[in-house]
Amino acid sequence: MTKWRCTICDHVYDPAEGDPAAGIPAGTPFEALPDDWACPDCGATKGDFVPA
């Protein structure tokens, strides 16, 4: 699965890890994240992420 990088703060969303703090389980692809999901480090939207 592709990792995605925040263009604002360089946080990397790794689908293998998910985002447990936001209730996103491991194995969740970036495309399946809810539309209102935000970067856990800076609050950027999904639109601010690019493939890493």
Phi and psi restraints in degrees (value plus and minus 20) as a CYANA .aco file:
   2 THR   PHI     -97.4   -57.4
   2 THR   PSI     115.7   155.7
   3 LYS   PHI    -105.2   -65.2
   3 LYS   PSI     131.4   171.4
   4 TRP   PHI    -144.7  -104.7
   4 TRP   PSI     117.9   157.9
   5 ARG   PHI    -132.7   -92.7
   5 ARG   PSI     114.5   154.5
   6 CYS   PHI     -93.2   -53.2
   6 CYS   PSI     107.4   147.4
   7 THR   PHI     -98.3   -58.3
   7 THR   PSI     -28.9    11.1
   8 ILE   PHI    -108.2   -68.2
   8 ILE   PSI     -69.7   -29.7
   9 CYS   PHI    -143.3  -103.3
   9 CYS   PSI     -21.1    18.9
  10 ASP   PHI      52.7    92.7
  10 ASP   PSI      -7.2    32.8
  11 HIS   PHI     -80.7   -40.7
  11 HIS   PSI     120.8   160.8
  12 VAL   PHI    -131.1   -91.1
  12 VAL   PSI     103.2   143.2
  13 TYR   PHI    -107.5   -67.5
  13 TYR   PSI      99.2   139.2
  14 ASP   PHI    -128.0   -88.0
  14 ASP   PSI      91.4   131.4
  15 PRO   PHI     -76.5   -36.5
  15 PRO   PSI     -48.6    -8.6
  16 ALA   PHI     -85.8   -45.8
  16 ALA   PSI     -46.0    -6.0
  17 GLU   PHI    -119.4   -79.4
  17 GLU   PSI     -48.6    -8.6
  18 GLY   PHI      49.4    89.4
  18 GLY   PSI    -175.7  -135.7
  19 ASP   PHI    -158.3  -118.3
  19 ASP   PSI      58.1    98.1
  20 PRO   PHI     -75.0   -35.0
  20 PRO   PSI     -54.8   -14.8
  21 ALA   PHI     -84.7   -44.7
  21 ALA   PSI     -45.4    -5.4
  22 ALA   PHI    -121.5   -81.5
  22 ALA   PSI     -12.7    27.3
  23 GLY   PHI      59.1    99.1
  23 GLY   PSI      -2.0    38.0
  24 ILE   PHI    -115.6   -75.6
  24 ILE   PSI      93.6   133.6
  25 PRO   PHI     -92.3   -52.3
  25 PRO   PSI     136.1   176.1
  26 ALA   PHI     -75.8   -35.8
  26 ALA   PSI     123.4   163.4
  27 GLY   PHI      73.2   113.2
  27 GLY   PSI     -18.8    21.2
  28 THR   PHI    -105.5   -65.5
  28 THR   PSI      95.6   135.6
  29 PRO   PHI     -87.3   -47.3
  29 PRO   PSI     133.1   173.1
  30 PHE   PHI     -74.3   -34.3
  30 PHE   PSI     -61.8   -21.8
  31 GLU   PHI     -82.0   -42.0
  31 GLU   PSI     -43.4    -3.4
  32 ALA   PHI    -111.3   -71.3
  32 ALA   PSI     -22.9    17.1
  33 LEU   PHI     -85.2   -45.2
  33 LEU   PSI     126.9   166.9
  34 PRO   PHI     -79.6   -39.6
  34 PRO   PSI     130.5   170.5
  35 ASP   PHI     -79.6   -39.6
  35 ASP   PSI     -46.9    -6.9
  36 ASP   PHI    -113.5   -73.5
  36 ASP   PSI     -12.3    27.7
  37 TRP   PHI     -84.0   -44.0
  37 TRP   PSI     123.5   163.5
  38 ALA   PHI    -151.9  -111.9
  38 ALA   PSI     136.1   176.1
  39 CYS   PHI     -75.9   -35.9
  39 CYS   PSI     107.8   147.8
  40 PRO   PHI     -88.4   -48.4
  40 PRO   PSI     -37.5     2.5
  41 ASP   PHI    -112.9   -72.9
  41 ASP   PSI     -60.0   -20.0
  42 CYS   PHI    -147.0  -107.0
  42 CYS   PSI     -27.4    12.6
  43 GLY   PHI      64.9   104.9
  43 GLY   PSI     -12.0    28.0
  44 ALA   PHI     -82.8   -42.8
  44 ALA   PSI     135.1   175.1
  45 THR   PHI    -103.4   -63.4
  45 THR   PSI     149.7   189.7
  46 LYS   PHI     -77.7   -37.7
  46 LYS   PSI     -51.0   -11.0
  47 GLY   PHI     -85.5   -45.5
  47 GLY   PSI     -36.3     3.7
  48 ASP   PHI    -110.2   -70.2
  48 ASP   PSI     -13.5    26.5
  49 PHE   PHI    -124.2   -84.2
  49 PHE   PSI     125.5   165.5
  50 VAL   PHI    -150.3  -110.3
  50 VAL   PSI     135.8   175.8
  51 PRO   PHI     -77.8   -37.8
  51 PRO   PSI     117.6   157.6
